[in-house]
């Protein structure tokens, strides 16, 4: 188990981030075309990932784990949306006998542990529940849910040969049309 964790951490810390690693491409993605109603379609050169999010979108890269995070917060609607992307070393995972499920489970556990710690620092407890497997044409997906204060937090994790993906939606209204559009738009 320790070897598995170390190898997955190494995969997560080795970061080339598709072609978005350079500032020019990150800026290009952040300036992607805006759709109706101030929505922006995000796609990354050389990668299959695609999603829509309302503007403004903030992009940050976590230097410790190499995750690039795109986020939108709307305090008036009491919603937030996030997409985190980490490059995957598929060949290395294969050579170590790591299945997509194992790599995805470890990635999800690490992200959820970090989220739990962040919420705890804000005075909130969490109890993430497995929400089921997600059916995808390519890759594997899993969902986890929790309540934080009055808000519902939905976390989805995806994996394919190119990367690991984290999608989070936080809302007090689970039928919010913006949240639903965001979640439906995501393609790993």
N, C-alpha and C positions, 0 to 999 in steps of 0.2 A: 504494500500500500504506500509506504514512504517513497519508494522508487517511482511509483506512478505519480504521486503528488509532485515530486521534484521534476519529473520529466514534463508534466503538464505545466508547471510553473515556468519551466524553461521555454516551453512553446509560447506561453503567454508573454514572456518577457522579450523574446526575440521578435523584433517588430520591424517590418518593412512596410506595413499598412498599404498593401496593393500599390497603386500609384498615387495615393493621397499623402504619402509621407512627406513629400516636399511642400513647402509653403505655397508655391504657385498652384498646385493641384488642390490643396485644402481650400485656398481662396476661391478657386474655380468652382468647387463643390458648394461652398457657402453662397456663391453668387449665381446658383443655378436658376433657371427660369421660374418665374412666379406664376402660379395658376390663378384661377378665379378666387376672389375673396381673400387675397393675400397669402395663399398657400404656395409652398415651394416644393417642387419635386427634386429630391436628392438622389443622385446616382454617382457612382465613382468609376472613373476610367479603369478598365481592366478587371472590374469586379461585377458580380451579378446583383449585388445589393441595390435595392431601390425602395424609397419610401417618400411619403408626403408629410409635411409638417407646416403649421402656420408660421409666418414671420412674426417677430424676429427669431432667428435661430442662432444660438451661441454654440461655438465649437471649441472644445478643449481636448488636449491630449494628456493623459496620465503617464508621466515618464516612468513610473514604477512598473506598470503592467502593460504599457503600450496601447491601452484602449483609447480610441478616439471617440468622444462622446458629443453627440448633437443634442441640444436641449431647447425646449420652448416652455416657458411658464406664462400662465395667464391668471394673475391673481384675481381679476374680476370674475372669472368663471370658476375659480378655485380648481384649476387643472394644471397638470404638468405632463410633458411628454419627453422621453429620452430614447435615443438609440446609441448603443455602444458597439464598436466594431474592433475586433482584434484579428490580425492575420494568423492563419493557421499553417503549421508545417505538417501537411497531410502525410508526406512521405515518411517523416520521422515518426509520426503516430503509428503508421502502418508497420514500420520496421520494429517498433516496440510492442506490437500486438495490441494496441489500444483501439478499441471500437469507438465509433462516433458517440454511442451512448455514454461510455465511460468518460470521454473527454468533455462531453456536454454536461454531464452530471457534476464533474469537478468544477467546471467553469461556473455553473449555476450556484453551486454551494459557496464558492468564493465570493461571487457578487452578492448573494443574499446575506452572507455573513457581514460583509462590508456595509450593506444597507441597514441591517439590523443594528450594527454598532452606531451608524450615523443617526438613526432614529432614537436610539437609547440616549445619545448625547443631547438630543433635543427634548428628552423626557417622555418619549413614547415607547411603549412595548410593541412587539410584533410577534405574530405567530403564523409564519408562512405555511400555507397548505398547498399540497400538490393539486393542481387543477386539471391535470391530464396531459396526454401526448397530443401534439399538433400534427395533422397530416399535411405533408408537403410533397410536391412533385420530386424535389431533390433535397436530400438532407433530412435531419431530425429536428423536432421542436418539442418543447415542454413548457408548461405554464404553471406559475405559482401565484397565489393570492394571499393578501393579508389586509387587515384594517389597521389604520394608523389614525387615532383620534376619530374624526368623522369621515375621513377619506378612505376609499377603497384603493388599494395599490395592486395593480396587475403587472406581473413580470413574466415576460416570455423570453425564452432562450432558444436559439437556433444554431445549427452547425451545418456546414457543407465543406467541400474540399478546400475552399478558399479561406474560410474564416469562421469565427465564433461571433454571435450577434446577441445583444441584450436589448430588449425593447421594454420600456416601462411606461405605464399610463397611470396617473393618479387623479382621482376625481371624487367628488361627493355625489355625483349623479352618474351612475353607471350607464345610463342611456344617452349621455351627452353626445350629440352628433359629431362634434370635433374629435372626441376621443375615439369614437367608432370609425370615423374616416381614417384617422391616423393608424389604428390597428389593422384595418383592412388593407391599407396601402402597402404595408411592409412585405417585401419579397427578399429573402436571403440570397 
